[in-house]
Amino acid sequence: MKKQLIDCAMGTIPVDLIISNVNVFHLTDGSVETCDIAVTEGRIAGMGQYTRGRDIVDGTGLYAVPGFIDSHVHLESTHLLPAGYEKLVLPHGVTTTICDPHELANVVGEKAFDFFFDAAEKLDMSLLVNLSSCVPATSFETAGGEISSAIIRKWHEKHPESALAELMNVPGLLNGDPEVMAKVELFERIDGHCPLVSGKELNACAAAGVVNCHESTSFAEAAEKLRRGLQVFIREGSAARDLDALLPLLTVENSPFISFCSDDRSPVETAACGHIDSMIRRAIAAGASPLAVYRAASWSAAKHANLNDRGLLAPGKIADIVLLSDLEKCTVKTVFVKGKNIEKLNEKNIPVPPEMFNSVKLAPVAAERFRIKSENSRTPVITVESGSLITGKDFCELKVENGEKFPDINRDIIKIAVIERHGRNGNIGLGFVRGFGLKSGAIAATVAHDSHNICVLGTSDADMAAAVNALIKLQGGQVVVKSGKVTASVSFPVAGLLSAEPFDKLDICLKNISKALHETGCTLPEPFQQLSFLALPVIPHLKLTDKGLFDADAFEHISV
């Protein structure tokens, strides 16, 4: 391989591909060089003047930048199988994704590792799989799968290149939980999950080997993490949007220590607005240096992940190349992944193991299961804000009659429930939430991070029951109900998380869901994304699991 690269670099033998007369934007110094890029066997052989190529692409007037890297993603949040995910993001220039499969693992256990590592070998893009550290995220919920330290050790021996994926159980780390420590001791590199963690607690996380965090929501929080040596991943998902708040941190000086990630992003939003390319153009439009922005999108991410074979357009690097018609607007014209034009890639069929189907193991529920018995009108209420995963914790006076507590739709306070759906215990956690704006009906989903039980909220017990029962019949997905009838639904038969359909068909269903949501009065732009995080007890402040209301600050359950 190296002898061939040398000969191609010298121009003594033909190369596979020449991108001629293209403007190369160098992330080393921010300069633009007009030259040819010579590619052989998926790598860049040389840059300069080359004429002997089997395929020659005219790059006149275009800009060449390295393929973009998504530093942290849960692929399952796109609801697409890996081949569908690849087809969705490659046109946006994303050629490398660093994936934590803990969503699937919470349903099917270590079979998720088998599935994702197998898929990674068959994709054209680079799908780098890290090993999920917290399955389940805490002991305060019921998951379908469990990843022990013994399982992590086994897979780490198989894949020593993989890091320990986001360590969400920060209290367990700080308090020396034996199982958490057994996992931590295996790794030098640990992906972080440190929302609002500061001071000595942040020191402890960094000392334990946590090297990054994607949960910063303010400039001050991100700046402190940067000073403690953590790589800051600026996240722009569909429910959590941190780009605007953290953008002042993205300077040329800081750029080696900042990367971009999507974490959890709707496929509809990606198709309509873009992916990492969208973050790039928004950042530059807001005044950030193009050098800093394009570094964060590729080189800084590669350097942080020890991917020394990519992130720059330079001899010897993997030929992940994005051609742009406009550098500042990041207008993607053509993408090459490992030297292949993505328009010429073959369709892939990666089989799904049969055990990943029929994952909703729950009998139909009656409306009575959503009654909240209480004599006390003072009630803790989860409050939701668009664009943030951090929820508020309010206390409101609610109507109590004959020992039953009722919602207050006029004040936007409705019921929410999380029902265990893995066939373990049938738990149901009940509470109240405000911020969705529903005036009627109910919405429910089997996507509820991270244990992925059924999460349902609504204005009446009968509509909530109808929504849950519709999900049971679908064996997973998203449902909107009004007046007892399903007005829109989408099926996620693979573990209750993933569609078996290609994106064009999934897109139609998701858009129908959005229309039906509007008819309930829902005011949130991404209500199912917001709903999916209300069951995640490792993000402040108040959440709901199948075991009940959870105070993430005190790290304990509280009474409704």
N, C-alpha and C positions, 0 to 999 in steps of 0.2 A: 504493500500500500504506500509506504513512504517513498520507495524508489519511483513509483508511478507519479506521486505528487511532485517529487523533485523534477522529473523529466517534463511533466506538464508545466510546472512553474517556469522552467527554462525555455519552454516553447519548442522542445525537440520532438514532442509527440502531440497529436491532437487531443483536445479535451472534449468532454461530453457536452458542455454548454458554455457559451460566451454571452454575457450580457454586455453589449457594446455601448460605448459612449454614454455611460450613465453617470449621474452626479452622486457620488458616494459621500454620505454624511458620516464623518468619522467621530465616534463617541470618545476617542482619546483626547482630542483637542477642539472639537467643534468645527473643524474645517470641512470644506466641500471640495472633493477632487473629482474631476471628470476623467473617467478611464474605463477600461474594460474589466469585467470580473470573469475569470476563467474558473470553471467548476469541473471536477472529475470525481467519480465515485462518491458523490454526495458531499464533497468538501471543496472549499475554495482553494484552488492551487496557486493562483496568482492574481495580481491586480496591476494594470498598466496597459500595454498594447498587446493584444492577442488576435490572431487571425485564423488559427487552425482549430476549428470547433465543429463537431457533428451537428450541433444545433446552435443557431445564432439568433438572439433576441435583441432587437433594437431598443436601447434604453434612452435614446435621445430625448432630452427634456424632462426625464423622470429622475426621481431621487431614490437611492437605495439605502435602506436601513436594516439592521438585524431583525429577525423574527421576534415577536413580542412573547414575553413570558408571564403567565399568570402564576404568581408566587404561592397562592393558596386558594384551593377550590374544593368544594364538595360537588363532584360531577353530578351526583344524584339530584341536586337542586335544579338542574335543567330539565329533569324528568325524561331525559333522553338516554338511550343506551350509548356505550362508548363510541360506536361508529357514527351515530347521529350527532353526538357532541362534536366529534372531529369535523364533520361536515358543516356544523353551525359556526364554529369559531375560526377555522382556517381562513375563510374569506376576509376575516377581520385582522389577519396578520398574526394570530396567536399560534405559534408553532411548538411551544412547550408549555405544559401545564403540570403543576405540582399538586398532587391530589391526595386528599385524606378520605378514605372510603368508610368513615365511621358511620355514615347514615345507613348504608346497606349492612354494615357489621352489626348495628344495633338490632337489626331484624333477623339476620341469618348467621351471625357470628363470623368465624374465620373463613367461611365459604366466600365472604366478600373479598378477602385477600386473593384467594384462588382466581376469582372472576376478574378482578382488576389487573392483576399481574399478567394473566393470560391475554386479556384485551390489549394491554400495553405492548405486547410483543407483535400484535397484528396490525396496529395502527401505523399510519405514515408519520403523523406528528409524534412528538415525544410526550408520553404520559408517564410521569414519574410518581410512583406510589409510595407514600410514607405509611408507617405502621400506627394504626389508631391506638391512642394511649388510654382513652377513657370510654370504654364500652361496658356498661352504661356510663353516662357522664358522672353520675353520683349514685349513691345507694338510696336516694330519696325518690326513686321512680322505678318502674318495672320495664325492662327491655326484653326483646325476644332473643338476643344473643349476648354473649359475654366474652370479652377478650382478657384473659388472665395474663399475669407476668410470664407464666410458663409458655403460653402461646406466643407472646411477644418474643421471648427468647428464641423459640424455634424458628420463627419467621425472620428474625434478625440474623440468625446464622445463615439462612437461605439468601437473604438480601442485605448484606452488610452496608450497601450503599444507601439504604433507606434511613431517614431520620425517624425519631419518635414524633408522631403527628401531634397536633395541638394539645397541650397539657391543660385541660380545663379544670381539673380538680386542684385549684390553687390552695384551698384550705388543707386538703390532704397532703400536699407537698410541704406546706409550712409547718404542719403538725406531725410530720414524719410518719404518715400512714404506711405500714409495712408493704402493702401491695403497690402503692404508688412509688415508693422508694425502690422496690425491686425492679420496676420498669425503668426508672430514671437512671439507676446505676449501670444499665446496659449501654447507654448512649452518651456520646460526647455532644451531639447536636439534638436539641429538643425544640420543636416548634411551640411557641407560646400562645396563651390565651389569657390575657391579664387585664380585663376591663377595670379601669379605675384603680389598679394596683399601683402603689406608690411607696416611697420611703424605704424602710427596712424590708418590708415584704417584697418590694421590687428587687432590692439587693439580693434577697434570698433566692428569688426565681433565677436571676442571672447567674448567681453562684452555683446553682444546681445544673446549669447547662442550657437554660432557656436562651435562645439566640435571636428571637424575633417576636413580634406581636402584631396582629391585625385588628385589634379591638380598640385602638385609641380613637376617641371621639372629639378631643379638643387639642389645640396647639400645645398647651402646657403639658398635657399628659404625654403626648408624643415626644415632645422635646426632652422630658425627663427620661423616657425610655431610651432615646438616642444617646443621651449623656451616660447612661449606664451600659452602653455597648450593644443594645438590642437593635436589630434591623427593624425599621418601621415599615410595615406593609400598609400603604394607603388603600383602603377598601372602598369600592363603589359597587355595592350589590344592589338588589332591588328593595330590600327592607332596611338595610344599613348603608347610609350614604355619608361618607366621611371626607370626600375629596375637597370640598369647599373649605371645610374647617382646617384641614391639615396642609392645604396648598402653600401657605406662607413658609412652611418648613422646607419646601422643595427648592433649594438653591443649588447652584453648581457645586458649592463647597460640601453641602450635605448629601448630594445625590448618590455617592457611592453607598450610602447607608439607608437608602429609601428604595422601596420596590412597590409595584402595583399588584393588587389582587382583586378578584371579584367575589370570592367566598361563596355567596349564594345569589345567583343572578337569574332572573326569569329568561327563558329562551325567547319569549315574545319581545322583551326589551332589547335583547342582544340583536335579534333580527331587525328591529325597527331603528335602534339608536346606535348600535355598535357595542364593542367590548372594551378591550384595552385601548383600541384606537379612539374610542369615544373619550376616555380619560385623557389621552394625549392632546386631542384638539381642544378640549375644555380647559385643560391646564395652560396651554400656550395662549389661548384666547384670553385667559385671566391674567396674563402677564408673566408667567413662568418662563425661564430660559429653555429654548428648545433642546439645548445640550443636556440640561438637568432632566428634562422630561423624558427624552428618548433613552437616556441612561437608565432611569428608573424602570422603563418599560422593557429593558433587555439586559444590558451589561451588568447593572447593579444587582439585578435579580440572579443572573447567572453566577456572578462572583460570590454572592452570599450562599448560594446552594452548592458551591464547589463544582459548578458545571463549567470547567475551564475550556471546553471545546466549543463554546457558543457565546453570543452576546456582543460580538464585534464582527465587522466585516473585515477579515484579515486572512492571509494565507494560513492554511491548516485548520481553520475553523469549519464547523458544519455549515453547509450552504443553506441555512434558513434565511431567506432574503425576502424583504417586502419592498416592492416598487410602488412609489407614491407619485401621483401627479401634482400634489401640493404638500410640501413638507410641514408647514405650520397648521394646515387644516387636516393633516394626516388622512388624505384621500387615497385609499388603497386601490391600486389598479391591478396588480398581479402579485401573487404570492408563490414562492418556491420553498418547498420543505424538503430538506436533504437533497437539494438540486433538482427536484421534480416540480414541474408546474402543477399546481393543485387542480387545475381544470382537466388534467389528464390522468388523475388518480382513479383507480378502480373502486367500485362499490364493495363494501365489506359486509360479510355476514358472520357475526360472532355469536355463536349459540348461547342461549341462556339456560343454565341448569334447571331442570324441572322443579327442584326443591325451593326455588325462589318464587314460585307461584302459590296461590291459595294461602296467603299469609295472614288473612284476617280471620282469626279464630274466636269469633264472638257470636253469641246467640242474639236474635233481635231484641231490642230494648223497648220498654214501655215508657210513656211520658212521665209516669210516676217516679221514675228513677232520677229525674232532674229536680224534684222537690227539695228545697233547702229548709230544713227544720231548724227553727231558732226562736228564742224569746227576746233576743237582744237586737235592737234596731241599729246599733252602731256597727258598721260593716267595713272591713278592709276591701278596697276596690283597686284592681289592676288598671292603671291608666296607660294608654298607648299614644305615642306621638309618631307621626309619619316620618320615615327616614331614620329611625333610631330603634335599636334592639333593646335599649335600656328603658325599662318601664317605670312609671311612678307608682307610689304607694299612698293612696288617699284613704281617708276614713269618712264614710258618708252615712247619714241616717236614712234607712230604708223602711218601707212599710212592713210591719209584722202583723199577721192576722191568723188566729187559731193555730199558733205555733209554727207558722210558715212564713218565710221571708220572700219578698217579691222584688223584681227589678223595677226600675223607673225609666221607661223609654223616653219620657220627656226630658230627662236629664242625661240621656245617652248612656244609661247604666243598664246593661243586659246581662243575662246569665252566660256562663262559660263552663264547659265540662271537659275533662280528659278521661277517656275510658280505655283501660288496658285491653289490647286487642291481640295479644300473642298467645292466648290460651293458658296463661299462668294463674291468674287469680280473679279476673273480672272486676278489678277495682274501678271505682269512679271517684274522681275528685271534682268538687263543685266550687264555684266562686262567681264573682261578678267582675265585669270589665267595662271600661268606658273608652271612647275614642274611635269606635268603628262607624258610628252614625246610623246604624240600622234602625229603620222605622217599622219593619215587618220582616217575617221569615227567619231563616237560619242558614248558616254555612258550616260545612264540616269537611275535614280532610284527614287522611292517614299520614300526611306529611306533617310531623310535629316533632321538631328537634328536641333531643337527639334520639329518644327512645321510640319515637314514631308510633305512639298510640293514637287513637282517634281523638282529635280535638274539634269541639263543636261549640258554637255560640249562637244565640238567637233570642228572639223576642217572646217566644212561647215554648213551653215544654213539648207540646205536640209537634211543632215544626222541628225542634231539635231531635226528637225521636225519629221523625221521618227522615231527616238528613243522615243520621247514624245508620238506620236500617238500609238506606239506599247505598251507603258505602259498603256495608256488609255484602249486599247483593253484587256490587261491582267488584268486590275483592280489592278495594283500594282505589283512591283517587281524590277528587274534589267534587263537592256537591253544593248546589244552591237550592233551597226549598222556600216556597211561598204558599201560604194557605194549605199546607199539607201536601203539596205537589212539587215534584222535582222540576225546576224550570231550566236547569242546565247542569251538566255533569261532564267530567272527564275521567277516564279509567286509567289507573296505574296498576296493572296486574302484576308487575314484577316487584315483589316485596312491598306492595302498596306505595312505591316511590317512583317507579319508572314506567313510561309508556312503552308499549310494544310497537307503536306506530312511528312512521317517519315524521319529521318536523312539520311538513306542510299540512298533514292531517291533524297533528297535535295542535298546531297553531289555530286552526279553525275552532277546535273545542275550547281552547283557552280564551279566545276572543268571545265566544258565546257565553262563557262563564263571566267575563267582564261585563257584558251587557246585562246579564241577569243580576249581577251584584248591584249595578246601578239602579235597578228597579226595586231593590230592597231599601234604597236610601243610603247605602254605604258610601262614606265620604273618603275613605283611604284609597290612594292610587294603587297600592299593592296589598289588598287585604289578606290574601292567602299567605303571602310571604310574612306579613306581620303575625297572622294567626299561628304560623308554624313555629314561631319563636316564643310564644307565650308559655310553652311547656318546658322551656330550657332553664333549669334552676341554677346554672353557673353564670348567668348574666343578671346583674342587679335590675330592679330591686325586688319586685314582687312577681312571682310566677305561680303556675298551677301544674301539678303533676297528677298522675292517677292516684297518688296517695294523699292529695289535698293541697291547700294553699301553702306556698313556700316562700319564706323570707330569705332572699339570697344574701342579705347583709348579715343577718344572725346565723345563716346557714341552718335553718330549722323550719319545720312546719308550724303554721299558726292556724287558729280556728277561724272559720268564715263567720 
